[in-house]
Amino acid sequence: MMTPGNRKSAIWRRSVFLVCMIGCFCAGCANYNVQTQRIKNYYERGDMQAAASYVATEADNHGEGKDAIVWRLEQGAVMRAAGRLVESNHAFDQAEEKINEYEESAKVRVSREALATVTNLKNLPYEGFAYDKIMMNTYKALNYLEMGDFEKARVELNRAYERQKDAIYINSKRIEKALDEGKKQNFNIDVDAVNNNSRFQSQFDRYYADLDQLKAYSDYVNPASVYLDGLFFMAQATGSSDLERARNSFERVRVMAGENKFFQQDLETLKQLINGRPIPATTYVFFETGLAPEREEIRIDLPLFLIIPGVPYVGAAFPELRYRGNHLSSLNVLHSGTKETTELLASMDAVVGREFKNELPIIITKTIIASAIKAAATYGAYSGVTNGGRNNAEAGFAVLIAGAIFQATMNQADLRTWTTLPKEFQLCRFPTPANRKIELESPSSGTKVPVTVDDGIINVVWVKSVNSNSPLLVKQFKLKE
């Protein structure tokens, strides 16, 4: 017969075993920031070939899994930075194929959603945000422009344009689906009651107030993509409809991006072209600088007693944007005895932040559902073992310990995001020098990189800087011969 001491010891052994099993289950669940660290290390020190080799292996390893899209996007960006344009577009094509599959499938995947609620939200497939899709097609267009394939570039710019038009509808439906998710799965959870709780709201405001300080662009619109659209359709116009599209794109960017003297110069050039005058030889310098935000995990207390009687505040994991610094704030371009400085075209911090803010209702709803299910399971197990009386107190205590550890390990935020996007796109334009000689100067170090501009009518010099210490990556192409 088991003595009370032996019974207590057995209970503790089972609890420790359960805790160890949970720990083993979660040991291989490294978050996305950890998984991508080696790529970022190569990328940030300018070793693009090493980054490309490593990301290709990792993207292939995740090729059919839930993280396939985000890894293919990373691969496409790194391959592009490494100058491997065909491989870059192949990776983007693979990402786009899966994105299209998700967009075309209207069926709710209940089993997959249910799995996420009992484990964590990062077990859902990464389906791509609107800014992912827009930048994917924009980068594909740029790759084709560098390869001299204007027709395929036109197709990709049209796709980016359509994605921006469709994004509001697609994302509004996703938010509606998330808000209805509790009812669909018979979890009648009052999300508003949690959101209106003063303790939850004060924590929420502390972590997310900075989202209101970001530059306000239109929902799901990237000014860099819109500007490139305008420039392409001005340079490669085949008729009046293309010129009108160019005008609309330039006007949209001017409204969104604010003061930038180069936008007005483009509109004046376009007006000359419409009136039958030729485009003067012009060089555009685009500057990608820094890195877009990452996501990191924070804990916010959820007042689950509003949902499940007897269950107190429970710490739940949420993602927070972490903005990355250490970037060149601008680029100087020296030509013909003068100096131009690039001006802001698009802040990817703002683009990503705006969509992240729009996504918060989805994130909050799914996190509340997931946390409530786990807390209810723990509370139910505790009630089940303690109903027999005082002798089961130790068992109940052990269940609470195991349940608390289970919730702590399984309530993990989804930190997946496209990490190799730039922080900003900048721009300057000027008449192409007669000797076609320019110098690119880093304002921080004074280092100058000489460039001989192509002999086209419209030349594009594309410069990338990952951080203030990394080398400038320079490429160019002719947008109009």
N, C-alpha and C positions, 0 to 999 in steps of 0.2 A: 504494500500500500504506500502511495506517495505521500510523504510528509509535507506540511505547508512550506517548509524551507526548500524541499526539493521541487515542489510545484512552482514556487517563485523563481527558482533557478532555471527551471525548464522554460518558463515564460520569457525570462530575459534572454535565454539562448535563442529562442525562436525569434525574438525581436531583433537581436543582433544579426541573425541569419537573414532576416528580411531586409534589414538596412544594408547589409553587404550585397545582397542580390540587387537592390535598387542602385547601389553605387556602381556595381559592375555593369548594369544595364546602361547607366548614364556615362560611364567612363569614355565610351567611344563617341559621345555626342558633342564633340568640340564645336564651339560656335563658329560662325562663318568668318569672323575676324581672325580667329586662330588659324583656320584652314587656309586663308589667303595671305598669311603673313609673309611667307617666303616670296610669293609673287611681288608683294608690295616692297619688300626689301630690294629685290633686283630692280624693280621699276623705279623706285625713288633714287637709286644711285645711278640711273641711266644705263644699266646693263640690260638693254631691251632684248637681245638675243637669248640671254639666259632666262629672262622672264618668259619669253615666247616658248622656249623649249619646255619649261616647267608647266606653264599653263596649258599647253597642248595635252600633256599627259593627264593632268588633273581633269580637264574638260572631257577627255575621252573616258576617264574612269566614271564620271558622272553623267555620261551621255544619254542614258535611258532612265535616270533617276529623277527624283523630285526637284533636284537642284540643277537640272540640265540647262535650263534657259540662262540663269545668271552666270553659270560657268562659260557658256558659249559667248555671252556678251563680253565677259572679261577677256576671253581668248581673242575675240574679234578686235577689241581695242588694243590689246598688247601687240598682236600681229601687225596691226596698222602702224603702231608706233615703231615697230621693228622694220618697217618697209616691206613686209611680206603681204602685199595687197591681195593676192589671189587667195591665200590662206585666210586672211582676214574676212573676206567676203564669204568664203565657204563656211566659216564659223558663224557669221551673222545669218547666213541662209539656214543653217541648222537651228539656230535660235528662232528664226522667223517661222520655220515650219511648225515648231511646237507651239509658238504663240498663236498661230492661226488655228491650230487644232483646238486649243482652249477657247478661243473666241467663237469658233463655229459650234462648239458643243454647249447647248443650252440646258442639258440635263444636270440636275443637282446630284453630285456624287455623295450620297448620304453616308456610305460606309467610310469614305475617306475623311469626311468632316467629323464623323463620330470618333475616328481614331485620333484625330487632332485634339478633341476635347478631353480625352482621357490621358493623353500624353502631353504634348505641347504644340503650339501653333506652327512651329517650324517644320512639322511633319507634313504640312500641306504643300503641294507642289508650288514652286515659284512660277507664277504665270506672267510676270512682267508688268511693270508700271507703265503709265502712259509715256513718261519721259524716256523710259528704256526703249520703247518701240519707236518713238520719234527719232531719238539719237541713233538707233540701229540703222534705220533707213537713211538718215543723214550721212552717217559714216560710210555706208555702202555707196551712196552717191559720190562722196568725195573720193573714195577709192577708184570708182569708175572714171571720174574726171582726171585723176592722175594717170590712169591707164589710157586716156584719150577716147574712151567710149562714151560719147555724149548721149546717145540714145538710151543706154542702160541707166545713165545718171538721171536722165529725165524721168524714167520710170520710177526710180527710187525717190526722187523729190516729189513726184505725184503721190506716192505711197505715204511719205512723211506728211504731206499736206492733208491727205484723207484721214490719217490717224489723228491729227490735231482736230479735225472737224468732228470725228466720231467719238473722241475721248470723253466728252461731257456726258453723252448718252450712255456709253459703256460703263463709266464709273458710277453714274447715278444708279444704274441697275445693280451694280455690285454692292453699293451701300444699302439699297433696299433689301437685297438678298441677305446681307449680314444682319440687318435689323429684324428680319423675319425668321432668322435661323433658329432662334429659341423656340418659336411656336412650331416650326416644321419638325423639330426633334422632340416635341412635347416637353420642352424645358421652359415653362412659363415664367420667365425671369423679367422682373421690372428693372430694366436698365436705367430708366429715368430716376428711380429711387436712389440708385447708387450714385449716379452723376450729380444729383442734387444734395448729396450728403456733404456737409461743410468740411469735414476732415479730408475726404477724398478730393474735393474741389480745391482746397488750399494746396495740397500736394501736387495736384495736376497743374495748377497755375504756376507753381514754383518751377516745374520742369519744362513747361511748354509755352511760357509767356513769350519767349524769344521768337516764336513763329510769327507773331504779329508785327515784329520789327523788320522782317525781311521785305525786300523790294517787291511790290505787288505787280505781277504779270497776270494776264488773263489765265483762267484755269486751263491747265494742260497745254500751254503754248510755250514753245521755246524760241525766243527771239533770234538765236543764232541760226536755227533751221529756216525760219521765215526770211531772214536776210539773205541767206544763201539761195533760197528759192527766187527772191527778187533779182539777185545778181545773175543767176543762171538764165532766167527767162528774158532779161534784158540783153545779155551777151549772145544768147543762142535763139533769139526770137525768129520765128518762122512766119509771123503775121501779127495783126493788130491785137488778137486775143492774148498772145504771149506778152506783148508790151503792156497791156492792161493788167495782166496778172502781176507783172513786175512792179507796176505802179502801186497796186493794192498791197503787195508784200512790203515794199519800202515804206508806205504810209502806215501800215500796221506796226512795223518795227519802230518808227519814229514816235508813235503814240505810246507804245509799251516801254521802250528803253529810255525815253527821255532825251535830254540834251546830248547831242553828239553831232558835231559839225559835218561829219562825213555822210550822214544820212541825207542832209539837204543837198550836198554835192552830187549824190547819186540821183536824186530827183531832178536836179538841173540837167545832168547828163542824159537822163531818160527823156526829158522834154525835148532836148536837142535832137535826139534820135527819132522821136515821133515826128518832129518837124522836118525830117529828111537830112539832117546833118550827121556826118559820121562820128563815131565815138573816138575821142582822142586816146592816144596810147596811155594807158593807166595801169599802175601797179597797186595791187591790194596786198596788205600784210595782215594775215589773221594770226592771232596769238592765243594759244591754249595755255593757261597757266594754272598751276596748283592741282589739287585733287578735290573732288566732290565730297560731300559729307559721308561719314560712316555712321553706323548705328551702334549704340552701346546699350547695355541693359541697366534699367533702374527698377527699384521696387516701390510700389505704391500700395498702401493699405486699402483693401476693399471692405466695405461694411456689409459683410455677408449675413449679418443678423437681420438685415432688411429682407433677405430672401429665404434664409434657412434658420428658423428659430433655434437658439442654442449655440449657433456658430458665431464667434466674434469676428473682429477684423482679421483678415487674412492677407498676408503680403503677396502681391501678384507682380509678375515681371512684365514690364512694358519696354518697348524700344524708345530711345531718345536719339535725336540727331547730334552728332559730334562734328562740328565744323573744323576743318583742318587748315592750319596756317602755313607758315614757312614757304610762301610762294612769292614770285616776282609780281609786284603790284602793277607793273607796266613794262613796255619794251620801247626803247628808243630806236628809231630808224634814221640813219644818216644818209643823205643823198644830196648831190648838187650843192654842197656847202650849207645845207639846211638840216634841221632836225625835226622829225615828226615823232610824236608820242602816241602809242596806241590808246584808244579810249574804249570804255566798257561797251560791249555788244550784248552779252547775256551773262547773268550770274546763275551758275548752276546751283549754288546754295539756295537761291530764291526759287528756281524751278523745282528742285527736289523738295525744298521746305514747303512750298505751296501744296504740292500733291500729298506730302506726308500729313499736313494739316487736314486735308480733305479725307485722308484715310483713317484718321483717328476714330471716327465713329465705328468703323469696321473693327479696328484693333481693340477698342474698348469693349465692344459687344462680345467678340469672340473670347477675349480674355476673361470677362466676367462669367460667361457660360462655362468655360473650361475650369476656372477656379471654383465656381459653385459646385460643379459635378465632383471635383476631387474632395472638396471640403465636406460635401454631403456624404460621400462614400466613407470618409473617415469617421464622421459623426454617427453614421448608421452602424458601422462596425463597432464603435465604442458602445453605443446603446445596446447592441446585440449581446456583447459579452458581459455587460454590467447589470443586465436585468435580473440575473440570477442571485444577486445579493452582494454582501460585503466581500465574500470570498473571491469574487471576480474583480475586485478593485485593481489588483496587480495586473491582471490581463487587460483591463481597460486602459490602465496607464501605459502599458506596453503598446497597445493599439494606437494611442494618441501620439506616442513618440514616433512610431513607424509611420503613421499618417502624416505627421508634421514634416518628417524627412522626405517622404514621398512627394508632398506638395512642393517643398523647397527645391527638390531636384527636377521635378517634372514641369513646374511653372517656369518655363524659360521663354524669353522673348525671341521673336524672329528677327535676327540681325542681318538677314541677307539683303544686300543692295549692291548695285554695280559700282565697285570701288575705284575703277580706273578711269572714270569720267573726270574731266577737268573741273576746277573750281569756277573758272571764268573763261569766257570767250571775249577777246578784245580785237580791235580793228583800227587800221589807218589806211588811207589811200592817198596817192599823189601821182602827178604826171611822171611817166617812166623817164628816168634820166637819159640824156642822149648817149652817154657812154655805158648805160645799163648797169652801173656799179652802185651798190648800196652796202651799208654796214648795219648789222643788228647789234645793238649795244644793251647789255644788262645794266640797269640803273644801280644795282647794288654793288657789283664788282667792277664795273667799267669795262669788262671783257667785250671785245668786238669780234663779230663773225662776218667776214666779207662774203657777199653773194653777187654773182653776175646774173642779172635778171634775163629771162627768156626774151625772145624778140617778137612776142605776140602783141596784139592790140590791147587785150586785157590779160594781164599776168597776175597770178596768185602765188604768193610766197606764204607757205603755211609753217608756222613755228610753234614748237611745243616745249614747254618747260614744266617738269614735274614738281620741282621745288627750287629754292633759291641757290642750292649748291649743285644741282644736276646740270649737265650740258644742254645747250639748246639743240633741239632736233629740227632740222630745216629741210623742207622739200618744196617743190614748186611745180606748177603746171600752167599751161596756156588755156584760158577760158574762151578766148577768141583769137584766131590766127590773124 
